[in-house]
Amino acid sequence: MWRVVAAIDPNGSSAEDANECRIVCVGLGSNGHAYVLDDISGVFAPNDWASRAITLHRERRGDRIIAETMRMVDPNVPYSAVWAFRGKVTRAEPISALHEHGRVHHAGPFPRLEDQMCAFTIGFDRKTMGYSRTALTHCCGR
């Protein structure tokens, strides 16, 4: 793998009816293909999802964690901050293109992630669906 990242699309709450926090580990292979290695998503409190992402990052010997915020849990973890300036559909387009060209592979079954990805269309309403945007866009998207 040229690059391995743990990517997080956090939820705003850990309440019972909250959207899930998407936490995935994705590798970018030397062949230019993306490999979904892990999906440990769920509904977590902020410190809990951050700790889980850091543990995943260390277990996979990742290069970086990609998220909107991480420094509150471990100020020493390699981390890149991202902010959503464009709509979710626009941000997902590069990943959709990689999928269409057979350049994304799942290293195991990830049924919730796969269901979310199949349901994500232009008219997608994540609040209604109860999903978070896939963090694949943070690894391979622009």
C-alpha positions in Angstrom: 0.0 0.0 0.0 1.2 3.5 -0.8 -1.0 5.1 1.8 -3.2 3.9 4.6 -5.6 6.2 6.4 -8.3 5.9 9.0 -11.0 8.3 8.0 -13.9 9.6 10.2 -17.1 11.3 9.4 -18.3 12.1 12.9 -21.8 12.2 14.2 -23.1 15.2 16.1 -24.4 13.2 19.0 -24.3 9.9 20.8 -28.0 9.9 21.5 -30.0 6.8 20.7 -31.5 8.4 17.5 -28.2 9.9 16.3 -26.6 9.2 12.9 -23.7 6.8 13.0 -20.1 7.9 13.0 -18.5 6.4 9.9 -15.0 5.1 10.7 -13.1 3.3 8.0 -9.6 2.3 7.2 -8.7 2.5 3.5 -5.5 1.7 1.7 -4.4 3.1 -1.6 -2.5 0.4 -3.5 0.5 0.8 -5.8 -1.9 -0.2 -8.6 -4.0 3.0 -8.0 -6.9 0.9 -6.5 -8.5 1.7 -3.1 -9.0 -1.1 -0.6 -11.5 -0.8 2.2 -9.8 -2.7 5.0 -12.1 -2.0 8.0 -15.4 -0.4 8.8 -15.9 0.0 12.6 -18.7 2.6 12.3 -21.4 3.0 15.0 -23.1 5.6 17.2 -20.4 6.8 19.6 -19.7 9.7 21.9 -16.9 12.0 20.5 -14.1 10.7 22.8 -15.2 7.1 22.0 -15.1 7.4 18.2 -11.8 9.3 18.4 -10.2 6.6 20.6 -11.5 3.8 18.3 -10.1 5.6 15.2 -6.7 6.1 16.8 -6.6 2.4 17.8 -7.6 1.4 14.2 -4.9 3.7 12.9 -2.2 2.1 15.1 -3.4 -1.5 14.4 -3.2 -0.9 10.6 0.0 1.1 10.9 -1.6 3.9 9.1 -0.1 7.0 7.7 -2.7 9.5 8.9 -6.1 10.0 10.4 -8.5 12.2 8.4 -11.3 13.9 10.3 -12.8 17.3 11.1 -11.3 17.2 14.6 -9.0 14.8 16.5 -6.5 16.7 18.7 -8.8 16.6 21.7 -8.0 12.9 22.3 -4.3 12.5 21.2 -2.3 15.6 20.2 0.5 13.5 18.8 -1.5 11.3 16.3 -0.7 12.1 12.6 -3.8 13.9 11.6 -5.2 16.0 8.7 -8.1 18.2 9.3 -10.8 18.4 6.6 -13.8 20.7 6.3 -16.9 20.2 4.1 -17.1 23.1 1.7 -19.0 21.2 -1.0 -22.1 19.1 -0.9 -21.9 15.4 -0.1 -22.9 14.3 -3.6 -20.1 16.4 -5.2 -17.6 15.1 -2.7 -18.6 11.5 -3.4 -18.3 11.7 -7.2 -14.6 10.8 -7.3 -15.3 7.7 -5.3 -18.2 6.7 -7.4 -15.9 7.0 -10.5 -13.4 4.7 -8.9 -16.1 2.2 -8.2 -17.5 2.4 -11.7 -14.0 1.6 -13.0 -13.5 -1.3 -10.7 -10.8 0.4 -8.7 -12.3 0.0 -5.2 -12.2 -3.3 -3.4 -13.6 -4.4 -0.1 -11.3 -6.7 1.9 -14.2 -8.4 3.6 -18.0 -8.0 3.9 -19.1 -4.6 5.1 -22.9 -4.8 4.7 -23.8 -1.5 6.4 -21.2 0.4 4.5 -22.2 -1.3 1.2 -25.9 -0.6 1.9 -25.1 3.1 2.5 -23.1 3.4 -0.6 -25.8 1.8 -2.7 -28.5 4.1 -1.2 -26.4 7.3 -1.7 -27.9 9.1 -4.7 -28.5 12.7 -5.7 -31.7 12.7 -3.7 -30.1 11.1 -0.7 -31.2 12.5 2.7 -28.8 11.1 5.3 -31.0 12.3 8.2 -33.9 10.3 6.9 -31.7 7.3 6.0 -29.8 7.5 9.3 -26.4 7.3 7.5 -23.3 9.3 7.5 -21.3 10.0 4.3 -18.7 7.4 3.7 -15.2 8.3 4.7 -13.8 6.8 1.5 -14.0 10.3 0.1 -11.4 11.4 2.7 -8.9 8.8 1.5 -9.4 8.8 -2.2 -11.6 11.8 -3.0 -10.7 15.4 -3.6 
